[in-house]
Amino acid sequence: MRWACPEARSTAESGSMGSEEPGRRTAHPVRRGLPFESRLLLLALAGGAPAVAAAAILIWSRSGPPEIAVVATAGIIAIWVLGGIRLRDRVIRPLQTLSNLLVALREEDFSFRARVRRPDDALGLVLSEVNALEKTLRDQRLGAVEAGALLRTVMAEIDVAVFAFDGRRRLRLVNRAGARLLGRPEAGVQGLSSVQLGLDDLLDGDSARTLDRHFPGGAGRWSVRRSAFRDEGVAHQLLVLADMSQAFREEERLVWERLLRVLGHEVNNSLAPIKSISESLTILVGRQALSPEVRRDIQDGLSIMASRAEALSRFLGAYSRLARLPKPKLQSVSVGPLVERAAALETRRRVAVRPGPPVEISADPDQIEQVLINLLRNAVDAVLEGAGTVRIGWRRAGRALEILVEDDGPGLTGTENVFIPFFTTKPGGSGIGLVLSRQIAEAHGGSLRLDNRTGARGCVARLLLPLTEPPVELSV
């Protein structure tokens, strides 16, 4: 859109050349008196006054009717005044145009441009420079808007919790991952204090550290980074939380896989000849005439060799299951029937089911059911020798589902060892059930933790899984 002599914006709105903004110092003090337009008109009239006076003298000095002299004098004066007004307008209109263009730039309205009639004169140069300034500011604003949109998209999509607190430690900015970690919607946490959010201790101490922490939206080992910045002159703190648990455990799993390949190669090289020799000796012993005692000793030894080889083979098979966990096949699963089905499969002790709200999750039902079976089996093992009970229930925890399995057993003696592969306190246990369960939970974007119950005897297992987002209904 091009604008030559705008009438839409008044001179009062756009300001005059001598106006100043409150609080801003000018190079020259403002002088009181006639406005610029009136002074310009007076200068134009003063420039033509000698010619008008000379013409009037010539007219009145000639003989003739006075009426003709009056009319001629009036015409000359009218032309003189109209010419001054026209000259004033020719000067004022470009200044008004320039003023309105500058107002538009100040208000970041880049839809106006001045029409340059002659780019080689002084006025044309000024308007050309203003148009060039408008293009530069428009490009800068577009770049800033695009950069801001990119930053907001990155902030929303990254799986790292980002929080910004003002000088009073009130939350001013949070991304989607941060709101999910707090277990609340983004709009519901804006303006809350760090104490209310449970993040006050993270704003003190070392700016870079690693700690174990349980949040409403997840638990694990977190990398904490904190830095300071200013927004509109006000000091703010930026807090970044990155979940390192899954990365650590993934690295741990890769180490286990490499160890498995080495163990598998070496142990299988030993298992094959042991098994072959034991079978050959068994056949040979059956053919030779040996005393019953010798034959029995040889057969017992061979039986032990075969059983140990079989146990070693089962050991390697358990390793393989840990290293080859398939990816979950996600589908919509109703939590209530899934929990009740898993509880019904435990036949050694009745499991009390505490119903929760009707919710659905996106998960692999077979894998999640296997996790619940493992947790219920451990809980029942803990109470088999006593009169304790086992309970299972579920509830909402922000945008996550929390499944709780409680028992009245003796509790855990060392919670730091429960997720170590092949560590077990049960006779005949494999030590991979809980490790496998945690891998399944993390593959679904959740977490699993075991703690001793607070204020009561026993243990509680907490399985956190993300809830399925409800569909958004659009009104027409």
C-alpha positions as CSV (number, residue, x, y, z in Angstrom):
1,M,0.0,0.0,0.0
2,R,1.4,3.4,-1.0
3,W,0.5,6.6,0.8
4,A,1.4,10.0,-0.7
5,C,-0.4,12.6,1.4
6,P,-2.4,10.8,4.1
7,E,-5.3,12.5,5.6
8,A,-6.3,9.6,7.9
9,R,-3.9,10.5,10.6
10,S,-4.0,13.9,12.1
11,T,-1.1,16.1,12.8
12,A,-1.9,15.9,16.5
13,E,-1.7,12.1,16.3
14,S,1.5,11.9,14.4
15,G,3.2,14.8,16.2
16,S,5.0,17.9,14.8
17,M,8.7,18.4,14.3
18,G,9.0,20.3,17.6
19,S,7.2,17.7,19.8
20,E,9.0,15.5,22.3
21,E,8.1,12.4,24.3
22,P,7.8,12.6,28.1
23,G,11.1,11.8,29.9
24,R,13.2,12.2,26.7
25,R,15.7,15.1,26.5
26,T,15.9,17.0,23.2
27,A,18.9,18.7,21.7
28,H,17.2,22.1,21.8
29,P,14.7,23.5,24.3
30,V,11.1,23.8,23.1
31,R,10.3,27.5,22.3
32,R,6.8,28.9,22.9
33,G,5.1,30.9,20.2
34,L,3.4,30.4,16.9
35,P,3.3,26.9,15.4
36,F,5.5,26.0,12.5
37,E,2.7,26.1,10.0
38,S,1.7,29.7,11.0
39,R,5.3,30.9,11.0
40,L,5.8,29.3,7.5
41,L,2.7,31.2,6.2
42,L,3.9,34.5,7.6
43,L,7.3,34.0,6.0
44,A,5.6,33.2,2.6
45,L,3.4,36.4,3.0
46,A,6.4,38.5,4.0
47,G,8.3,37.4,0.9
48,G,5.5,38.6,-1.4
49,A,4.6,41.7,0.6
50,P,7.0,44.1,-1.2
51,A,5.6,43.1,-4.6
52,V,2.0,43.4,-3.4
53,A,2.8,46.9,-2.0
54,A,4.5,48.0,-5.2
55,A,1.5,46.8,-7.3
56,A,-1.0,48.6,-5.0
57,I,1.0,51.8,-5.3
58,L,1.1,51.6,-9.1
59,I,-2.7,50.9,-9.2
60,W,-3.6,53.8,-6.9
61,S,-1.2,56.2,-8.6
62,R,-2.9,55.9,-12.0
63,S,-6.0,58.0,-12.7
64,G,-9.2,56.1,-12.9
65,P,-12.3,55.2,-11.1
66,P,-11.6,54.2,-7.4
67,E,-13.8,51.2,-7.7
68,I,-11.4,49.6,-10.3
69,A,-8.5,50.3,-8.0
70,V,-10.3,48.6,-5.1
71,V,-11.1,45.6,-7.1
72,A,-7.6,45.3,-8.5
73,T,-6.1,45.7,-5.1
74,A,-8.4,43.1,-3.6
75,G,-7.5,40.7,-6.4
76,I,-3.8,41.2,-5.8
77,I,-4.2,40.6,-2.1
78,A,-6.3,37.5,-2.6
79,I,-3.7,36.0,-5.0
80,W,-1.0,36.9,-2.5
81,V,-2.8,35.2,0.4
82,L,-3.8,32.1,-1.6
83,G,-0.3,31.8,-2.9
84,G,1.2,31.8,0.6
85,I,-1.4,29.2,1.8
86,R,-0.5,27.0,-1.2
87,L,3.2,27.3,-0.5
88,R,2.6,26.4,3.1
89,D,0.6,23.3,2.1
90,R,3.3,22.2,-0.4
91,V,5.8,22.3,2.5
92,I,3.6,20.9,5.3
93,R,2.1,17.9,3.4
94,P,5.4,16.0,2.8
95,L,6.3,16.6,6.5
96,Q,2.9,15.2,7.6
97,T,3.5,12.2,5.3
98,L,6.9,11.7,6.8
99,S,5.6,12.1,10.3
100,N,2.8,9.5,9.7
101,L,5.3,7.1,8.2
102,L,7.5,7.4,11.3
103,V,4.5,6.8,13.6
104,A,3.7,3.7,11.6
105,L,7.3,2.4,12.0
106,R,7.1,3.1,15.7
107,E,3.9,1.1,16.0
108,E,5.5,-1.7,13.9
109,D,3.0,-1.2,11.1
110,F,5.0,-1.9,7.9
111,S,2.1,-1.8,5.4
112,F,2.7,1.9,4.4
113,R,5.2,3.3,2.0
114,A,5.8,6.8,0.7
115,R,5.4,7.5,-3.0
116,V,8.6,9.1,-4.3
117,R,8.0,11.5,-7.2
118,R,11.5,12.6,-7.8
119,P,14.2,10.5,-6.1
120,D,17.0,13.0,-7.1
121,D,15.7,15.9,-5.0
122,A,16.0,16.5,-1.2
123,L,12.5,15.4,-0.4
124,G,12.8,12.3,-2.6
125,L,16.0,11.3,-0.9
126,V,14.4,11.6,2.6
127,L,11.4,9.5,1.6
128,S,13.6,6.9,-0.1
129,E,15.6,6.5,3.1
130,V,12.5,6.1,5.1
131,N,11.2,3.4,2.8
132,A,14.6,1.7,3.1
133,L,14.4,1.9,6.9
134,E,10.8,0.4,6.7
135,K,12.1,-2.6,4.7
136,T,15.0,-3.2,7.1
137,L,12.7,-3.0,10.1
138,R,10.2,-5.3,8.4
139,D,12.8,-7.9,7.6
140,Q,14.2,-7.7,11.2
141,R,10.7,-8.1,12.7
142,L,9.9,-11.1,10.4
143,G,13.2,-12.7,11.4
144,A,12.5,-12.2,15.1
145,V,8.9,-13.6,14.7
146,E,10.2,-16.7,12.8
147,A,13.0,-17.2,15.4
148,G,10.5,-16.8,18.2
149,A,8.2,-19.4,16.6
150,L,11.1,-21.8,16.1
151,L,12.1,-21.3,19.7
152,R,8.6,-22.0,21.0
153,T,8.3,-25.1,18.8
154,V,11.6,-26.4,20.0
155,M,10.7,-25.7,23.6
156,A,7.4,-27.5,23.3
157,E,8.8,-30.6,21.5
158,I,12.1,-31.3,23.4
159,D,11.9,-33.9,26.1
160,V,13.7,-31.7,28.6
161,A,11.9,-29.8,31.4
162,V,12.5,-26.1,31.2
163,F,11.3,-23.6,33.8
164,A,11.8,-19.8,34.1
165,F,11.4,-18.1,37.5
166,D,11.3,-14.3,38.2
167,G,13.1,-12.5,41.0
168,R,10.3,-13.6,43.5
169,R,10.8,-17.2,42.4
170,R,7.4,-17.4,40.7
171,L,7.1,-19.5,37.6
172,R,6.8,-17.4,34.4
173,L,7.6,-19.9,31.7
174,V,7.3,-23.7,31.4
175,N,7.3,-26.0,28.4
176,R,5.3,-29.1,27.8
177,A,7.8,-31.5,29.3
178,G,8.1,-29.4,32.5
179,A,4.3,-29.4,33.0
180,R,4.2,-33.1,32.4
181,L,6.9,-33.6,35.0
182,L,4.9,-31.5,37.5
183,G,1.8,-33.5,36.7
184,R,-0.2,-30.4,36.0
185,P,-1.4,-28.5,32.9
186,E,0.8,-25.6,31.7
187,A,-1.9,-23.0,32.4
188,G,-2.3,-24.3,36.0
189,V,1.3,-23.7,37.1
190,Q,1.9,-20.2,35.7
191,G,2.5,-17.8,38.6
192,L,3.0,-20.4,41.3
193,S,6.0,-20.1,43.5
194,S,8.9,-22.6,43.5
195,V,7.9,-23.7,47.0
196,Q,4.4,-24.7,45.8
197,L,5.9,-26.5,42.9
198,G,8.5,-28.4,45.0
199,L,11.4,-26.9,43.1
200,D,12.7,-24.4,45.6
201,D,15.8,-26.4,46.6
202,L,16.8,-26.7,42.9
203,L,17.2,-22.9,42.6
204,D,19.9,-22.9,45.3
205,G,23.2,-24.8,45.5
206,D,25.4,-25.8,42.6
207,S,24.2,-24.6,39.1
208,A,25.2,-27.9,37.6
209,R,24.6,-31.2,39.4
210,T,23.0,-34.6,39.2
211,L,20.5,-36.0,41.8
212,D,17.9,-38.6,42.4
213,R,14.4,-37.1,42.6
214,H,10.7,-38.2,42.5
215,F,8.3,-35.8,40.8
216,P,4.6,-36.3,40.3
217,G,5.2,-37.0,36.6
218,G,8.2,-39.3,37.0
219,A,11.1,-40.5,39.1
220,G,14.8,-41.1,38.4
221,R,18.2,-39.6,38.1
222,W,18.1,-36.0,36.9
223,S,20.7,-33.6,35.4
224,V,20.1,-30.1,36.9
225,R,21.3,-27.0,35.1
226,R,20.6,-23.5,36.3
227,S,21.5,-20.1,34.8
228,A,20.5,-16.4,35.1
229,F,19.1,-14.0,32.5
230,R,17.3,-10.7,32.4
231,D,13.9,-9.9,30.9
232,E,12.9,-6.2,30.7
233,G,15.6,-5.5,33.3
234,V,14.3,-8.0,35.8
235,A,16.6,-10.9,36.9
236,H,15.2,-14.4,36.1
237,Q,16.5,-17.9,36.7
238,L,16.3,-20.6,34.0
239,L,16.1,-24.2,35.4
240,V,16.6,-27.2,33.1
241,L,15.9,-30.8,34.2
242,A,17.0,-33.7,32.0
243,D,16.1,-37.3,32.9
244,M,19.4,-39.2,32.8
245,S,18.0,-42.5,34.2
246,Q,17.0,-43.9,30.9
247,A,20.3,-42.9,29.3
248,F,22.3,-44.5,32.1
249,R,20.2,-47.6,32.0
250,E,20.4,-47.8,28.2
251,E,24.2,-47.6,28.5
252,E,24.1,-50.2,31.2
253,R,22.0,-52.4,28.9
254,L,24.5,-52.0,26.1
255,V,27.3,-53.0,28.4
256,W,25.3,-56.1,29.5
257,E,24.7,-57.0,25.8
258,R,28.4,-56.8,25.1
259,L,29.1,-58.9,28.1
260,L,26.5,-61.4,27.0
261,R,28.1,-61.8,23.6
262,V,31.5,-62.6,25.3
263,L,29.9,-64.9,28.0
264,G,27.8,-66.6,25.4
265,H,30.7,-67.3,23.1
266,E,33.0,-68.6,25.9
267,V,30.4,-70.6,27.9
268,N,28.9,-72.2,24.8
269,N,32.3,-73.4,23.8
270,S,32.5,-75.1,27.2
271,L,28.9,-76.4,27.3
272,A,29.0,-78.2,24.0
273,P,32.0,-80.6,24.9
274,I,30.8,-81.0,28.5
275,K,27.4,-82.1,27.3
276,S,28.8,-84.3,24.6
277,I,31.3,-86.0,26.9
278,S,28.7,-86.6,29.6
279,E,26.4,-88.3,27.1
280,S,29.2,-90.5,25.8
281,L,30.3,-91.5,29.2
282,T,26.8,-92.3,30.2
283,I,26.5,-94.7,27.2
284,L,29.9,-96.1,27.9
285,V,29.2,-96.8,31.6
286,G,26.0,-98.6,30.6
287,R,28.1,-101.0,28.5
288,Q,30.9,-101.9,30.8
289,A,30.7,-104.4,33.6
290,L,31.4,-102.2,36.6
291,S,30.6,-102.6,40.2
292,P,27.3,-101.0,41.3
293,E,29.1,-98.5,43.5
294,V,31.4,-97.2,40.8
295,R,28.7,-97.1,38.2
296,R,26.5,-95.2,40.7
297,D,29.3,-92.7,41.4
298,I,30.0,-92.2,37.7
299,Q,26.4,-91.7,36.9
300,D,26.0,-89.2,39.8
301,G,28.9,-87.2,38.6
302,L,27.7,-87.2,35.0
303,S,24.2,-86.2,36.2
304,I,25.7,-83.3,38.1
305,M,27.7,-82.3,35.0
306,A,24.5,-82.4,32.9
307,S,22.5,-80.5,35.5
308,R,25.1,-77.7,35.9
309,A,25.4,-77.4,32.1
310,E,21.6,-77.1,31.9
311,A,21.6,-74.4,34.7
312,L,24.3,-72.5,32.8
313,S,22.2,-72.7,29.7
314,R,19.2,-71.3,31.6
315,F,21.4,-68.5,32.9
316,L,22.4,-67.5,29.4
317,G,18.8,-67.7,28.3
318,A,17.8,-65.2,31.0
319,Y,20.5,-62.9,29.8
320,S,19.2,-63.2,26.3
321,R,15.7,-62.2,27.4
322,L,17.0,-59.0,28.9
323,A,18.9,-58.1,25.8
324,R,16.2,-58.9,23.3
325,L,13.1,-57.2,24.8
326,P,10.8,-56.5,21.8
327,K,9.4,-53.0,21.2
328,P,5.9,-52.6,22.6
329,K,3.0,-52.8,20.2
330,L,0.8,-49.9,21.3
331,Q,-2.9,-50.0,21.4
332,S,-5.7,-48.5,23.4
333,V,-6.0,-50.5,26.7
334,S,-8.6,-50.1,29.4
335,V,-6.8,-50.2,32.8
336,G,-9.6,-51.7,35.0
337,P,-10.0,-55.1,33.1
338,L,-6.2,-55.3,32.7
339,V,-5.5,-55.0,36.4
340,E,-8.4,-57.4,37.3
341,R,-7.1,-60.0,34.9
342,A,-3.6,-59.8,36.3
343,A,-4.9,-60.1,39.9
344,A,-7.0,-63.2,38.9
345,L,-3.9,-65.0,37.6
346,E,-2.3,-65.0,41.1
347,T,-3.8,-68.2,42.7
348,R,-1.5,-68.6,45.8
349,R,-3.0,-65.7,47.7
350,R,-6.1,-63.5,47.0
351,V,-5.2,-60.1,45.7
352,A,-7.5,-57.2,46.8
353,V,-8.3,-54.9,43.9
354,R,-9.0,-51.3,44.7
355,P,-11.0,-49.9,41.8
356,G,-9.8,-46.5,40.3
357,P,-11.2,-44.1,37.8
358,P,-12.1,-45.4,34.3
359,V,-9.0,-44.6,32.2
360,E,-7.3,-45.8,29.1
361,I,-3.6,-45.9,28.2
362,S,-1.7,-46.5,25.0
363,A,0.3,-49.6,25.7
364,D,1.2,-53.2,24.8
365,P,-1.3,-55.1,26.9
366,D,0.8,-58.3,27.0
367,Q,3.9,-56.5,28.3
368,I,2.0,-54.4,30.9
369,E,0.2,-57.5,32.1
370,Q,3.5,-59.3,32.5
371,V,4.8,-56.3,34.6
372,L,1.7,-56.5,36.8
373,I,2.2,-60.3,37.1
374,N,5.8,-59.9,38.2
375,L,4.9,-57.2,40.8
376,L,2.0,-59.3,42.2
377,R,4.2,-62.4,42.3
378,N,6.9,-60.6,44.3
379,A,4.3,-59.1,46.7
380,V,2.7,-62.5,47.2
381,D,6.1,-64.1,47.8
382,A,6.7,-61.5,50.6
383,V,3.5,-62.4,52.5
384,L,3.2,-66.1,51.9
385,E,4.7,-67.0,55.3
386,G,2.5,-64.6,57.2
387,A,-1.0,-63.3,57.3
388,G,-0.4,-60.2,55.3
389,T,-2.4,-59.1,52.3
390,V,-1.6,-57.8,48.8
391,R,-3.5,-54.9,47.3
392,I,-3.5,-53.4,43.8
393,G,-5.1,-50.2,42.6
394,W,-4.7,-47.3,40.2
395,R,-5.2,-43.5,40.2
396,R,-4.5,-40.5,38.1
397,A,-1.3,-38.6,38.8
398,G,-1.5,-35.5,36.6
399,R,-1.2,-36.6,33.0
400,A,0.1,-40.0,34.1
401,L,-1.5,-43.2,35.4
402,E,-0.1,-44.6,38.7
403,I,-0.6,-48.3,39.5
404,L,0.1,-49.2,43.1
405,V,0.9,-52.7,44.4
406,E,1.2,-52.9,48.2
407,D,2.0,-55.8,50.5
408,D,2.3,-56.3,54.3
409,G,5.5,-58.2,54.0
410,P,8.9,-57.5,55.7
411,G,9.8,-54.8,53.2
412,L,13.0,-54.3,51.3
413,T,16.4,-54.4,53.0
414,G,18.2,-52.6,50.2
415,T,16.2,-50.7,47.6
416,E,19.4,-49.9,45.6
417,N,19.8,-53.6,44.7
418,V,16.3,-54.5,43.5
419,F,17.0,-53.5,39.8
420,I,20.4,-55.1,39.5
421,P,20.3,-58.0,37.0
422,F,20.4,-61.4,38.6
423,F,20.3,-60.0,42.2
424,T,17.7,-61.9,44.1
425,T,16.9,-62.8,47.7
426,K,14.5,-65.6,46.8
427,P,15.7,-69.2,46.6
428,G,15.5,-70.3,43.0
429,G,14.9,-66.7,41.8
430,S,16.3,-65.5,38.5
431,G,16.8,-61.9,39.4
432,I,15.5,-60.5,36.1
433,G,11.8,-60.0,36.8
434,L,12.1,-56.5,38.2
435,V,14.8,-55.5,35.7
436,L,12.6,-56.7,32.8
437,S,9.5,-54.9,34.3
438,R,11.4,-51.6,34.5
439,Q,12.6,-51.9,30.9
440,I,9.0,-52.5,29.8
441,A,7.8,-49.4,31.8
442,E,10.5,-47.2,30.3
443,A,9.8,-48.5,26.8
444,H,6.2,-47.2,27.3
445,G,7.5,-43.8,28.5
446,G,6.9,-44.5,32.1
447,S,8.8,-45.6,35.2
448,L,8.9,-48.2,37.9
449,R,10.1,-47.8,41.5
450,L,9.9,-49.9,44.7
451,D,9.9,-48.3,48.2
452,N,9.2,-49.4,51.7
453,R,5.8,-48.1,52.9
454,T,5.8,-45.0,55.1
455,G,4.3,-45.6,58.5
456,A,3.4,-49.2,57.8
457,R,5.0,-52.6,57.3
458,G,5.6,-53.8,53.8
459,C,6.6,-52.5,50.3
460,V,4.8,-50.5,47.6
461,A,5.6,-50.7,43.9
462,R,4.7,-47.6,41.8
463,L,4.2,-48.1,38.1
464,L,3.8,-44.8,36.2
465,L,2.5,-44.8,32.6
466,P,1.4,-41.8,30.4
467,L,-2.3,-41.4,30.0
468,T,-4.0,-41.4,26.5
469,E,-4.8,-37.8,25.7
470,P,-8.6,-37.3,25.2
471,P,-9.7,-36.3,21.7
472,V,-10.3,-32.5,21.2
473,E,-13.9,-31.7,20.2
474,L,-14.3,-28.8,17.9
475,S,-17.5,-26.9,17.9
476,V,-18.9,-25.8,14.6
